[in-house]
Amino acid sequence: MSRRLPKGRNASSVALEPEVAIALIGLFSGAADGEGISFSEEYALSEILGEIAQFEDYSEEDFEELGQKLVSLIEEEDAEDLVAKAIESLPNRGYREAAYITAILVVGIDEEVPDSEQDYISELQEALNISNERAQELIDGVFGEDEDEEECEDDEDEE
């Protein structure tokens, strides 16, 4: 299933709550490889959302309600329309970047990023209006810490 993400805003669609939009983007990012959403991706998404500032005040009940909203939306609407609506519902740069970070974490959970997922992330970045430079900063911020820790461990092993 090829996704074409919107390149601009379409004011005619009804906005989603920003948190619902981020969760939807994360959920559909898990399916970007064309294989559906694995249990590990679904679990990772719930853990990722719990770490994002926009969700810091969410209780377990709030997350359950969010899950129910997602299921309801997915059953009622076309996937491409939902992703477009989610992107259009993000009110500011902070929410757009949170959605992008969620997407790259979900896509990277299996440590394999095939071309289809790379294409999806590139299209998402463009649709979210995130520059290449900023996207790289976000990716480095998310994945760079692990590389730094590995380098430190390698240096310690050599001593």
Secondary structure, DSSP 8 states (H G I E B T S, - for coil): ------SS--TTS----HHHHHHHHHHHHHTTTSS---HHHHHHHHHHHHHSGGGTT--HHHHHHHHHHHHHHHHHS-HHHHHHHHHHT--SHHHHHHHHHHHHHHHHTTS---HHHHHHHHHHHHHTT--HHHHHHHHHHHHHHHHHHHHHHHHHHH-
